[in-house]
Amino acid sequence: MRLLDWYIGRTLLASIFLVLLVIVGIDVVSVFIDESGRLSESYTFLEMSAYIALTVPGRLYEFIPSAALIGSLVGLGQLATASELTIMRGAGVSIARLVVVVMKYALLVALVGFVLGEVVAPPAEQLAENRRALAQSAPGGLAGRYGIWNREGDSYLYFNAVESETALRGVLLVQLDERRRMIASLGAQRARFAGDHWVLEDVVKTDFSSWETTRTRAETLRWDTGITPRLLTMEVVSPERLPLIDLQRYSHYLQQQGLDADDFEIAMWRKLLQPASIAGLVLVAIAFIFGPLRDGTLGLRIFAGVLVGVAFQISEDLLGPASLVFGFPPLYAALTPVLLCIGVGLVLLLRTR
């Protein structure tokens, strides 16, 4: 029985891996074409290639659920086309047993995805975004294509790029009064984190009053704030590419500042529920193979997998913003598509008995 389990698992894993390579390869080519239009003297072909290579782990993590669905349809479909599934069932292997075997390897795929999403992709993604921002920022400028805004109380912070773990380039601070009127702005070429405060370098300060503005310059200036380099690097990467612990910490920080943290909470729940998402999609694939796609062609199975994957992705994309608009908990937005997949899969499987 172990040999049979390994045979099914080997076929399944090979199909999932091949589908994942194809999907990510298409996505990488699309990104390559898009980034080619941004090449410049500073953002060279080598920098662009490094950026794309560093984002590959995140793309692998993003497409693992879809690859698990389509790969399961292809792999199990091959077994069904060759009548191997029929022979297995004739030998006394039940559908429930086959489901358990497939789910075991599907959870292995989910484990690989978890490692990618928690350990490999986040630092690679942060490095990629920082390198691109530095390459595309104008030397000596305070504005860049990929700058980030942040807020703490009545102070607003903009930084152009992260040079290192403790240094920022192109920093702009805007201070408002109780009536939300600008009272001062600080522009600095660089900022260094000194443990419990920031040191701004090459600073231009502008004070605003009702009748005049006053501009002063300083080589360095101390800035006391609770904003740490770790919090700022989290702003560089999209919430879906952050590890769970950072999502939890940054959500708590945003809530302390009175800011909306729903995007980060939705991303946190989606990451937590991704193994269940993969299990639900694979369950649908199994139900299709033993049901309507038992005698279908390879093209039909791939088309069905793409259709279900797109429907799953659309439901996630719709429910996420809907939770922000209608105010229902982010957990519901992340959990609903998963429960629908599992429910559809179980209903279809029960109908095959």
Number of C-alpha atoms within 10 A of each C-alpha: 7 8 8 12 16 13 11 20 20 14 17 24 20 15 22 26 15 12 23 23 16 13 16 21 15 12 15 17 12 11 13 15 10 11 16 14 8 12 16 11 8 14 19 16 15 10 16 21 13 15 21 21 14 21 21 18 21 23 22 21 24 18 18 26 29 25 29 29 29 28 28 31 31 27 21 26 28 19 19 20 16 11 14 15 22 14 13 15 14 10 9 9 14 12 18 10 13 18 15 13 17 23 19 15 19 28 16 14 21 22 14 13 26 20 13 20 24 19 14 17 25 25 19 19 25 22 22 21 21 22 20 22 22 23 20 21 21 15 14 11 14 20 19 18 13 16 20 17 15 15 16 17 10 15 16 15 18 21 25 27 31 25 18 14 13 15 17 25 28 25 25 23 19 18 18 15 11 7 7 9 12 16 15 19 19 20 22 27 20 24 25 20 18 11 9 11 15 22 18 26 19 14 21 19 18 16 15 14 11 6 5 7 11 10 12 10 14 12 11 15 18 14 15 10 11 12 17 15 18 12 15 21 20 19 16 22 18 14 20 20 27 27 23 21 11 18 24 16 13 21 20 16 17 17 12 13 14 12 13 13 19 20 18 24 22 27 24 25 18 23 23 15 16 22 21 21 27 26 27 26 30 30 26 25 27 27 25 23 26 21 16 12 19 18 15 14 14 16 10 14 24 19 14 18 26 16 13 19 20 13 13 19 14 13 17 20 13 11 21 23 16 14 19 17 9 9 10 13 14 23 18 14 23 27 20 13 20 23 14 16 21 19 15 15 21 16 12 18 21 10 10 12 8
